[in-house]
Amino acid sequence: MTNKEAGQARLCGIESWRKTQTEASLERMMTERLLWDLLPEEFPYEDKGCELFPSCLNCPFPDCIKEEPWGKERFLKSRRAERMLELRREGKSIKEIARIFEVSPRTVQRWLKAVEIQKSKVENQNDKSKKP
């Protein structure tokens, strides 16, 4: 076999390899397309949830909180602030709450004030909606 023939044989091998790769990628694309064309009850969906809720289908939020910018962080901070407010109502001092959450007393004061302002805004909106 001459060098020219050997080169052509290698090219034929590469071309056949390219054909099989192209055919495989086309099959993959068609399979993926077919999966997305399935009805919802036939789609192989795995409900894995997230670190906040174990199931997406049973999550209390209308939209995924993880898809919102800073959604998870905002949720965790608001939950922390509400817990601080609960502890305050139970009679704990600002310093005790700060020690529990490992933050400064000033941070506790700021968060308590923010929660109270937010709750008063919600109450005002509810009062306005009830008035005729």
Secondary structure by P-SEA (a helix, b strand, c coil): ccaaaaaaaaaaaaaaaaaaaaaaaaaaaaaaaaaaaccccccccccccccccccccccccccccccccaaaaaaaaaaaaaaaaaaaaacccaaaaaaaacccaaaaaaaaaaaaaaaaaaaaaaaaaacc
